[in-house]
Amino acid sequence: MNMISSQQIIEKTLRLGAHNYHPKEVVVERAEGAIVYDPEGRRYFDMLSAYSALNFGHRHPEIVAEAKNQLDKVTLTSRAFHNAVLGDFFEKLCEVTGKNMILPMNTGAEAVETAMKTARRWGVEKKGVADGEQEIIVCENNFHGRTITIISMSTDPSARRAYGPFTPGFKVIKYGDELALEAAITENTVAFLMEPIQGEAGVLIPPEGYLRAVREICTKHNILFIADEVQTGFARTGKMFACQHENVVPDIYVLGKALGGGIMPISAIAADKDILQVFEPGSHGSTFGGNPLACAVAIKSLEILERDNYAEMSAQKGAYFVDKLRQIKNDEIMEIRGKGLLIGMEFSCDAAPYVKKLISAGVLAKETHEHTIRLAPPIIITYEQIDEAYAIISQVLNK
Ligand SMILES: *Cc1c(COP(=O)(O)O)cnc(C)c1O
């Protein structure tokens, strides 16, 4: 039995750590699958899944075994030398994405930065845009990460306050509006960067046909369509990639989160050679990018994703869960929307008090942008666990 209480842990964490987060008042000490436990032994359903990094659940046994196996061989080489796992990782991710080249990094933000570097160089070398004039179009309410360049294209004041000067070269347009995209394109536009479903903005799903229109417009004007699937990718929305809901293939996939199987940070962009050949030695890199431990974990995760058909699991469990949630009687719930197991419940009121009650009752969730509670359990959650979690959620929310 652990003698240190949740309160003591929280106190130390808040005393010594910068307050760039405001975590809910719960300490996770151990976890398995869709369930986590605090030091006092209380049990909770994880309905956030580390923002979809835990699609495989906590400590998936095969992924843990693969990590242990790789720990006993080699964990880190840097890219100064080849390692024995990286090529296999490239091969597997090429197969899953249908692209023929990969550039590995560690975090989602780094993969987004990599995609923007790619687009800017591609614009100069392939499209003849003058270096320094390249423009990238992005959407309102986007979330692409936290670097200074990435927040330069954010429309969230709290992500930007007092961080200037910002990186130029971005144009922000309305999400879900293909006419706005077409109107924003100039001869200097090199790319359109977007999330096929906006996760952090509150699970915002664009109108049907939008992704197809975006694909057509990008092709017509010779600009790169960059899909940030860091959160929506790897079966979260009921397809391997959210772009597949409209049978659309972007020029560049930006991937992260679940790629690391819930164990290691690993991210990547996937594209074809005619695009990724803009990089020559020395032009970009990362010490930990492509490390053999993360690659081994990612390969195993991708194998499991395909073998166990996570996309289908997510689609079916998501439909089952949403059906249940729609039976909740509470006139403060304005809408329940989602694809697969990426579900948003939008309230007419501040959602935080409900989140607090959910956590006390044993369901870990978090509001995004005040009015929306995202429910995104690990894809391995069982139907029995969905039923059990739903019983708690409906008890808290029914009026
Ligand atoms: C989480 C997220 C990122 C950033 O990933 P980090 O690993 O936190 O840097 C980028 N894009 C989207 C859509 C995300 O959800």
Ligand as a Chemical Component Dictionary entry (heavy atoms), coordinates in Angstrom:
data_LIG
# 
_chem_comp.id                   LIG 
_chem_comp.type                 NON-POLYMER 
_chem_comp.pdbx_formal_charge   0 
_chem_comp.three_letter_code    LIG 
# 
loop_
_chem_comp_atom.comp_id 
_chem_comp_atom.atom_id 
_chem_comp_atom.alt_atom_id 
_chem_comp_atom.type_symbol 
_chem_comp_atom.charge 
_chem_comp_atom.model_Cartn_x 
_chem_comp_atom.model_Cartn_y 
_chem_comp_atom.model_Cartn_z 
_chem_comp_atom.pdbx_ordinal 
LIG C1 C1 C 0 -1.894 16.896 -29.707 1  
LIG C2 C2 C 0 -1.903 17.490 -31.062 2  
LIG C3 C3 C 0 -0.747 18.055 -31.625 3  
LIG C4 C4 C 0 0.528  18.253 -30.850 4  
LIG O1 O1 O 0 1.095  17.083 -30.393 5  
LIG P1 P1 P 0 2.180  17.133 -29.206 6  
LIG O2 O2 O 0 2.703  15.727 -29.148 7  
LIG O3 O3 O 0 1.439  17.531 -27.967 8  
LIG O4 O4 O 0 3.203  18.133 -29.593 9  
LIG C5 C5 C 0 -0.805 18.495 -32.932 10 
LIG N1 N1 N 0 -1.941 18.399 -33.648 11 
LIG C6 C6 C 0 -3.068 17.873 -33.127 12 
LIG C7 C7 C 0 -4.282 17.778 -33.985 13 
LIG C8 C8 C 0 -3.098 17.412 -31.816 14 
LIG O5 O5 O 0 -4.234 16.922 -31.299 15 
# 
loop_
_chem_comp_bond.comp_id 
_chem_comp_bond.atom_id_1 
_chem_comp_bond.atom_id_2 
_chem_comp_bond.value_order 
_chem_comp_bond.pdbx_ordinal 
LIG C1 C2 SING 1  
LIG C2 C3 SING 2  
LIG C2 C8 DOUB 3  
LIG C3 C4 SING 4  
LIG C3 C5 DOUB 5  
LIG C4 O1 SING 6  
LIG O1 P1 SING 7  
LIG P1 O2 DOUB 8  
LIG P1 O3 SING 9  
LIG P1 O4 SING 10 
LIG C5 N1 SING 11 
LIG N1 C6 DOUB 12 
LIG C6 C7 SING 13 
LIG C6 C8 SING 14 
LIG C8 O5 SING 15 
# 
